[in-house]
Amino acid sequence: MTSFEFDVAKSESNRIKIGRIQQKHWSAVVTYRTPNIRLISVRRSRKEEIAIYES
């Protein structure tokens, strides 16, 4: 699984997790709020994200 970060707001840092399920690439946006992990969204990965995952 590959991940990278981006900032939506100064108080919160979101991460995109990229992985494969049954030969298809998926991207999940999550944020970490101690002690919880909050799932924001899950979608099929974009071409650019697949390239990052495969590199």
Backbone as XML, in Angstrom:
<?xml version="1.0"?>
<chain id="A" units="angstrom">
  <residue number="1" name="MET">
    <atom name="N" x="0.843" y="-1.167" z="0.000"/>
    <atom name="CA" x="0.000" y="0.000" z="0.000"/>
    <atom name="C" x="0.894" y="1.237" z="0.000"/>
  </residue>
  <residue number="2" name="THR">
    <atom name="N" x="0.508" y="2.226" z="-0.777"/>
    <atom name="CA" x="1.243" y="3.470" z="-0.902"/>
    <atom name="C" x="0.398" y="4.594" z="-0.332"/>
  </residue>
  <residue number="3" name="SER">
    <atom name="N" x="1.043" y="5.617" z="0.240"/>
    <atom name="CA" x="0.274" y="6.750" z="0.747"/>
    <atom name="C" x="1.033" y="8.046" z="0.519"/>
  </residue>
  <residue number="4" name="PHE">
    <atom name="N" x="0.279" y="9.136" z="0.433"/>
    <atom name="CA" x="0.871" y="10.459" z="0.417"/>
    <atom name="C" x="-0.103" y="11.419" z="1.068"/>
  </residue>
  <residue number="5" name="GLU">
    <atom name="N" x="0.421" y="12.599" z="1.496"/>
    <atom name="CA" x="-0.373" y="13.533" z="2.282"/>
    <atom name="C" x="-0.725" y="14.778" z="1.484"/>
  </residue>
  <residue number="6" name="PHE">
    <atom name="N" x="-1.822" y="15.391" z="1.854"/>
    <atom name="CA" x="-2.158" y="16.713" z="1.367"/>
    <atom name="C" x="-2.940" y="17.429" z="2.452"/>
  </residue>
  <residue number="7" name="ASP">
    <atom name="N" x="-2.848" y="18.755" z="2.486"/>
    <atom name="CA" x="-3.526" y="19.546" z="3.509"/>
    <atom name="C" x="-4.816" y="20.123" z="2.966"/>
  </residue>
  <residue number="8" name="VAL">
    <atom name="N" x="-5.899" y="19.886" z="3.683"/>
    <atom name="CA" x="-7.189" y="20.469" z="3.351"/>
    <atom name="C" x="-7.404" y="21.711" z="4.203"/>
  </residue>
  <residue number="9" name="ALA">
    <atom name="N" x="-7.074" y="21.613" z="5.456"/>
    <atom name="CA" x="-7.170" y="22.734" z="6.394"/>
    <atom name="C" x="-5.926" y="22.702" z="7.268"/>
  </residue>
  <residue number="10" name="LYS">
    <atom name="N" x="-5.573" y="23.810" z="7.833"/>
    <atom name="CA" x="-4.359" y="23.861" z="8.644"/>
    <atom name="C" x="-4.449" y="22.966" z="9.875"/>
  </residue>
  <residue number="11" name="SER">
    <atom name="N" x="-5.663" y="22.703" z="10.340"/>
    <atom name="CA" x="-5.825" y="21.898" z="11.542"/>
    <atom name="C" x="-5.923" y="20.402" z="11.254"/>
  </residue>
  <residue number="12" name="GLU">
    <atom name="N" x="-5.991" y="20.021" z="9.984"/>
    <atom name="CA" x="-6.227" y="18.618" z="9.652"/>
    <atom name="C" x="-5.358" y="18.203" z="8.473"/>
  </residue>
  <residue number="13" name="SER">
    <atom name="N" x="-4.740" y="17.038" z="8.579"/>
    <atom name="CA" x="-3.918" y="16.496" z="7.508"/>
    <atom name="C" x="-4.555" y="15.212" z="6.992"/>
  </residue>
  <residue number="14" name="ASN">
    <atom name="N" x="-4.876" y="15.170" z="5.722"/>
    <atom name="CA" x="-5.476" y="13.985" z="5.110"/>
    <atom name="C" x="-4.416" y="13.205" z="4.355"/>
  </residue>
  <residue number="15" name="ARG">
    <atom name="N" x="-4.618" y="11.919" z="4.263"/>
    <atom name="CA" x="-3.715" y="11.054" z="3.499"/>
    <atom name="C" x="-4.522" y="10.249" z="2.507"/>
  </residue>
  <residue number="16" name="ILE">
    <atom name="N" x="-3.913" y="10.022" z="1.354"/>
    <atom name="CA" x="-4.518" y="9.133" z="0.361"/>
    <atom name="C" x="-3.766" y="7.812" z="0.426"/>
  </residue>
  <residue number="17" name="LYS">
    <atom name="N" x="-4.497" y="6.748" z="0.647"/>
    <atom name="CA" x="-3.937" y="5.400" z="0.653"/>
    <atom name="C" x="-4.348" y="4.736" z="-0.652"/>
  </residue>
  <residue number="18" name="ILE">
    <atom name="N" x="-3.386" y="4.172" z="-1.374"/>
    <atom name="CA" x="-3.643" y="3.536" z="-2.658"/>
    <atom name="C" x="-3.310" y="2.057" z="-2.527"/>
  </residue>
  <residue number="19" name="GLY">
    <atom name="N" x="-4.214" y="1.215" z="-2.979"/>
    <atom name="CA" x="-3.986" y="-0.220" z="-2.912"/>
    <atom name="C" x="-4.773" y="-0.951" z="-3.989"/>
  </residue>
  <residue number="20" name="ARG">
    <atom name="N" x="-4.587" y="-2.276" z="-4.039"/>
    <atom name="CA" x="-5.290" y="-3.094" z="-5.034"/>
    <atom name="C" x="-6.188" y="-4.094" z="-4.331"/>
  </residue>
  <residue number="21" name="ILE">
    <atom name="N" x="-7.389" y="-4.231" z="-4.863"/>
    <atom name="CA" x="-8.331" y="-5.247" z="-4.413"/>
    <atom name="C" x="-8.831" y="-5.948" z="-5.667"/>
  </residue>
  <residue number="22" name="GLN">
    <atom name="N" x="-8.601" y="-7.252" z="-5.750"/>
    <atom name="CA" x="-8.994" y="-8.060" z="-6.908"/>
    <atom name="C" x="-8.556" y="-7.422" z="-8.231"/>
  </residue>
  <residue number="23" name="GLN">
    <atom name="N" x="-7.275" y="-7.082" z="-8.311"/>
    <atom name="CA" x="-6.631" y="-6.557" z="-9.517"/>
    <atom name="C" x="-7.116" y="-5.165" z="-9.933"/>
  </residue>
  <residue number="24" name="LYS">
    <atom name="N" x="-7.839" y="-4.457" z="-9.079"/>
    <atom name="CA" x="-8.272" y="-3.090" z="-9.370"/>
    <atom name="C" x="-7.676" y="-2.161" z="-8.330"/>
  </residue>
  <residue number="25" name="HIS">
    <atom name="N" x="-7.248" y="-0.979" z="-8.772"/>
    <atom name="CA" x="-6.648" y="0.011" z="-7.879"/>
    <atom name="C" x="-7.736" y="0.874" z="-7.238"/>
  </residue>
  <residue number="26" name="TRP">
    <atom name="N" x="-7.584" y="1.101" z="-5.927"/>
    <atom name="CA" x="-8.527" y="1.911" z="-5.162"/>
    <atom name="C" x="-7.762" y="2.955" z="-4.367"/>
  </residue>
  <residue number="27" name="SER">
    <atom name="N" x="-8.369" y="4.126" z="-4.171"/>
    <atom name="CA" x="-7.790" y="5.193" z="-3.362"/>
    <atom name="C" x="-8.744" y="5.520" z="-2.223"/>
  </residue>
  <residue number="28" name="ALA">
    <atom name="N" x="-8.201" y="5.608" z="-1.030"/>
    <atom name="CA" x="-8.984" y="5.960" z="0.154"/>
    <atom name="C" x="-8.381" y="7.213" z="0.771"/>
  </residue>
  <residue number="29" name="VAL">
    <atom name="N" x="-9.228" y="8.159" z="1.118"/>
    <atom name="CA" x="-8.786" y="9.375" z="1.810"/>
    <atom name="C" x="-9.116" y="9.182" z="3.283"/>
  </residue>
  <residue number="30" name="VAL">
    <atom name="N" x="-8.092" y="9.293" z="4.130"/>
    <atom name="CA" x="-8.271" y="9.114" z="5.570"/>
    <atom name="C" x="-7.608" y="10.262" z="6.320"/>
  </residue>
  <residue number="31" name="THR">
    <atom name="N" x="-8.053" y="10.476" z="7.536"/>
    <atom name="CA" x="-7.394" y="11.420" z="8.428"/>
    <atom name="C" x="-7.219" y="10.741" z="9.780"/>
  </residue>
  <residue number="32" name="TYR">
    <atom name="N" x="-6.159" y="11.096" z="10.484"/>
    <atom name="CA" x="-5.861" y="10.491" z="11.774"/>
    <atom name="C" x="-6.180" y="11.488" z="12.876"/>
  </residue>
  <residue number="33" name="ARG">
    <atom name="N" x="-7.110" y="11.109" z="13.742"/>
    <atom name="CA" x="-7.473" y="11.901" z="14.915"/>
    <atom name="C" x="-7.325" y="10.983" z="16.115"/>
  </residue>
  <residue number="34" name="THR">
    <atom name="N" x="-6.252" y="11.132" z="16.818"/>
    <atom name="CA" x="-5.922" y="10.243" z="17.925"/>
    <atom name="C" x="-7.106" y="10.084" z="18.853"/>
  </residue>
  <residue number="35" name="PRO">
    <atom name="N" x="-7.521" y="8.898" z="19.184"/>
    <atom name="CA" x="-6.964" y="7.600" z="18.798"/>
    <atom name="C" x="-7.668" y="6.987" z="17.588"/>
  </residue>
  <residue number="36" name="ASN">
    <atom name="N" x="-8.418" y="7.768" z="16.831"/>
    <atom name="CA" x="-9.238" y="7.222" z="15.743"/>
    <atom name="C" x="-8.638" y="7.468" z="14.368"/>
  </residue>
  <residue number="37" name="ILE">
    <atom name="N" x="-9.043" y="6.641" z="13.418"/>
    <atom name="CA" x="-8.756" y="6.851" z="12.003"/>
    <atom name="C" x="-10.090" y="7.109" z="11.327"/>
  </residue>
  <residue number="38" name="ARG">
    <atom name="N" x="-10.222" y="8.259" z="10.671"/>
    <atom name="CA" x="-11.495" y="8.620" z="10.042"/>
    <atom name="C" x="-11.397" y="8.397" z="8.537"/>
  </residue>
  <residue number="39" name="LEU">
    <atom name="N" x="-12.295" y="7.592" z="8.001"/>
    <atom name="CA" x="-12.373" y="7.330" z="6.572"/>
    <atom name="C" x="-13.227" y="8.416" z="5.918"/>
  </residue>
  <residue number="40" name="ILE">
    <atom name="N" x="-12.638" y="9.169" z="4.996"/>
    <atom name="CA" x="-13.340" y="10.256" z="4.329"/>
    <atom name="C" x="-14.056" y="9.735" z="3.084"/>
  </residue>
  <residue number="41" name="SER">
    <atom name="N" x="-13.315" y="9.034" z="2.207"/>
    <atom name="CA" x="-13.925" y="8.494" z="0.991"/>
    <atom name="C" x="-13.062" y="7.388" z="0.401"/>
  </residue>
  <residue number="42" name="VAL">
    <atom name="N" x="-13.689" y="6.568" z="-0.449"/>
    <atom name="CA" x="-12.998" y="5.522" z="-1.203"/>
    <atom name="C" x="-13.506" y="5.582" z="-2.628"/>
  </residue>
  <residue number="43" name="ARG">
    <atom name="N" x="-12.588" y="5.492" z="-3.583"/>
    <atom name="CA" x="-12.959" y="5.552" z="-5.001"/>
    <atom name="C" x="-11.917" y="4.800" z="-5.807"/>
  </residue>
  <residue number="44" name="ARG">
    <atom name="N" x="-12.226" y="4.543" z="-7.085"/>
    <atom name="CA" x="-11.236" y="3.950" z="-7.990"/>
    <atom name="C" x="-10.115" y="4.961" z="-8.210"/>
  </residue>
  <residue number="45" name="SER">
    <atom name="N" x="-8.900" y="4.470" z="-8.283"/>
    <atom name="CA" x="-7.732" y="5.335" z="-8.431"/>
    <atom name="C" x="-7.669" y="5.976" z="-9.807"/>
  </residue>
  <residue number="46" name="ARG">
    <atom name="N" x="-7.129" y="7.180" z="-9.835"/>
    <atom name="CA" x="-6.873" y="7.884" z="-11.095"/>
    <atom name="C" x="-5.576" y="7.367" z="-11.705"/>
  </residue>
  <residue number="47" name="LYS">
    <atom name="N" x="-5.376" y="7.648" z="-12.973"/>
    <atom name="CA" x="-4.181" y="7.167" z="-13.693"/>
    <atom name="C" x="-2.909" y="7.628" z="-13.002"/>
  </residue>
  <residue number="48" name="GLU">
    <atom name="N" x="-2.879" y="8.869" z="-12.540"/>
    <atom name="CA" x="-1.689" y="9.403" z="-11.870"/>
    <atom name="C" x="-1.405" y="8.659" z="-10.567"/>
  </residue>
  <residue number="49" name="GLU">
    <atom name="N" x="-2.456" y="8.297" z="-9.846"/>
    <atom name="CA" x="-2.296" y="7.578" z="-8.591"/>
    <atom name="C" x="-1.806" y="6.151" z="-8.845"/>
  </residue>
  <residue number="50" name="ILE">
    <atom name="N" x="-2.298" y="5.525" z="-9.883"/>
    <atom name="CA" x="-1.842" y="4.185" z="-10.252"/>
    <atom name="C" x="-0.364" y="4.219" z="-10.597"/>
  </residue>
  <residue number="51" name="ALA">
    <atom name="N" x="0.056" y="5.249" z="-11.316"/>
    <atom name="CA" x="1.479" y="5.376" z="-11.666"/>
    <atom name="C" x="2.346" y="5.508" z="-10.407"/>
  </residue>
  <residue number="52" name="ILE">
    <atom name="N" x="1.880" y="6.258" z="-9.422"/>
    <atom name="CA" x="2.609" y="6.389" z="-8.158"/>
    <atom name="C" x="2.673" y="5.043" z="-7.450"/>
  </residue>
  <residue number="53" name="TYR">
    <atom name="N" x="1.567" y="4.340" z="-7.414"/>
    <atom name="CA" x="1.496" y="3.034" z="-6.751"/>
    <atom name="C" x="2.444" y="2.031" z="-7.416"/>
  </residue>
  <residue number="54" name="GLU">
    <atom name="N" x="2.459" y="2.010" z="-8.736"/>
    <atom name="CA" x="3.257" y="1.042" z="-9.478"/>
    <atom name="C" x="4.741" y="1.374" z="-9.492"/>
  </residue>
  <residue number="55" name="SER">
    <atom name="N" x="5.126" y="2.615" z="-9.160"/>
    <atom name="CA" x="6.555" y="3.000" z="-9.212"/>
    <atom name="C" x="7.336" y="2.507" z="-8.022"/>
  </residue>
</chain>
